[in-house]
Amino acid sequence: MAQHLKTAVPKAQVAASLDQVRETVSGVIADIRERGDVAVREYSSKFDNWSPESFRLSAEQIEEIVASVPQQVIEDIVTVQRNVRAFAEAQMDSMREFEIETLPGVRLGQKHVPVQAAGAYIPGGRYPLTASAHMTIITAKVAGVPHVVACTPPIHGEIPGATVAAAHLAGADEIWLLGGVQAVAAMAVGTETMKPVNLIAGPGNAYVAEAKRQLFGEIGIDLFAGPTEILVVADDDADPFTCAVDLLSQAEHGPDSPAVLITTSERIARETIAHVEALLPGMPTNDFAGPAWRDHGQVIVVDSMDELWSLADLFASEHVEVLTAQPRQALERMSQYGALFLGGGTCVSFGDKVIGTNHVLPTRGAARYTGGLWVGKYLKTVTYQEVTDPTSQAELGRLCGRAARVELFEGHARSGDLRATLAAGDALPWDPR
């Protein structure tokens, strides 16, 4: 029987807060559809206090910005991007194109075709998330996307130099200093100065996530995203201080970021809570992490490891950190998560920032039906068919005629009949010629 030492606010309360977001986003998208660049500029000025002569950076501006970034930062960006590229290339290598012959002269094939233009949204605001440039742009380029547009907002009216450098080094074809719903809408529907893309990827706040949700179908998106989540699963071997530090590492993303601990040890649970309460006052990001822990933190004690794995899977959390004596058991016992972080030597922050796996992951339970961003998101897996053997053509034609008439599709049936008669040299009984 699970014992809840700390609970979160009711889900209904969270859902109610999204109603105003939906209404605002809908209005902004409609306005940008109608007024294009003028509306984009107005919203950028309103929300970001940013209205430059051009939102798109020129090659000269990019070169100047990159040159202003400290050399150590550039070297670190290059190292991290090498890790991300290596993993994305391994994913690409795992995807196989093939062609098979199912009957004599009947060839069926599969190809992977990249989308022709992708948008990369790189959050800014309080945090310049340079890592999102690596995750969205490099992955697209490894997939073979020929044109990538990167959008990132200014930070308090200043150009985020490290983010621009990351986008440039990742291979972005265009870099725009533009954020929020206005950036997502502009990339999706196009304006006088920005051509629309086919797919938009990247994390963002509730307004960015809602804009992607409303535009999905008109364009592709990576996934439906909500606040960052962490679930720590721990047994009696875990270090409660590590549990606390890692819970707060994700709570600082925003005041609505869930941070959850499930453990078989009441001692670990209570000591973790104590460490969190001791750490929070001294955290520079306490204004986000504090409310996140207060409103969305949970600590649950269970009776057994079987109950732990079962409950953890029900959460379908974005990040699952496994601090147990045998962490690799999670690979067999769990099936619903965005990413696993196995053992005390691993942390979610590695995945967020440096290790090479993609940090754009499913939230709000979406791990029940999808994984995170990967090269396959930028690829359309398409098929082709070819029939060159007359005997097979006749056989398939007759089969198609019979199958289609069962479904009352006479037009389909006649298309099959035609192939059969062309191959066999027979007359068509319904031929009006």
Secondary structure by P-SEA (a helix, b strand, c coil): ccccccccccaaaaaaaaaaaaaaaaaaaaaaacccaaaaaaaaaaccccccccccccaaaaaaaaaaccaaaaaaaaaaaaaaaaaaaaaaaacccccccccccbbbbbbbbcccbbbbbbbcccccaaaaaaacaaaaaaacccbbbbbbbbcccccaaaaaaaaaaaccccccccccaaaaaaaacccccbbbbcbbbbbbcaaaaaaaaaaccccccccccccbbbbbbbcccccaaaaaaaaaccccccccbbbbbbcccaaaaaaaaaaaaaacccccccaaaaaaaaccbbbbbbccaaaaaaaaaaacccbbbbbcccccccccccccccccccccccccccccccccccccccccccccccccccccccccbbbbbbbccaaaaaaaaaaaaaaaaaacaaaaaaaaaaaaaaaaccccccccc
